[in-house]
Amino acid sequence: MFKSFIIALVLFILGSSYTVAEEWQFEISPYLWAVSQQGQTGYVDRNNQSVIVDIDMSFSEIFDNLDGAALVNLQARKGNWELWLDLVYMRLEYDAEVDNASAKLTAKQKLLDLVSAYRFSEQGNMQWYSFVGVRFVDVNNKLDVRIIDQQRTPSFGDDWIDPMFGLKNQWAINETFYLNSRAELAGFGVGSQLSWALNFTLNQSLSENWDLKYSFRYLDIDYDEDDFLFDMASSGFGVGVTYQF
């Protein structure tokens, strides 16, 4: 069933490119996300015991422990249609506490959104879009736990695919600034139990080809499958630059 959904989505996205005669417009936006995270991750060990790691990290703590990151947004527009791809990759290393023992957690988090949006309303300086898409999530963790003279280094994680849908609003404030607001729901038990997000991005036009972006993003993912738990809220402000062609 879900495979059929993915095939239908791909055909839907590809077919949208033939609905209007206008030329495609593209943009690429690398960005930084000053993210903080609160939640839990964990697994069930071979003794059928739950091992839970509590996470409460501010942006400054994440930045101090960041071991690698790549964040980029790609968009294409044609007529009433928009397609976008958003990639978030982070590799973190930080101290944690497990069963009252000190530990070091190495966490790799990858999120890839593929979305097709349709503009169903345009009134004055306000435009409304509905969108559907999929989110690919891959979380890979490794613990280095030391208890007296013993050392354990378990690895745990999972990857899954979430269907998503939502609404987007674009408000042209003036000739220089416009605001994109987006709300989405995802998961529904297909991958995660539920995932939801809010995004606000203020775009500042610098020239015909260049924009600056100032954003805020909140993303909440609740996943608990295959003896792996990832219940995490990520939020923070971002800044990026956009090249349009």
Summary of the structure (lengths in Angstrom):
residues: 245
radius of gyration: 20.1
end to end distance: 37.8
largest distance: 69.8
contacts: 742
relative contact order: 0.18
helix: 9%
strand: 73%
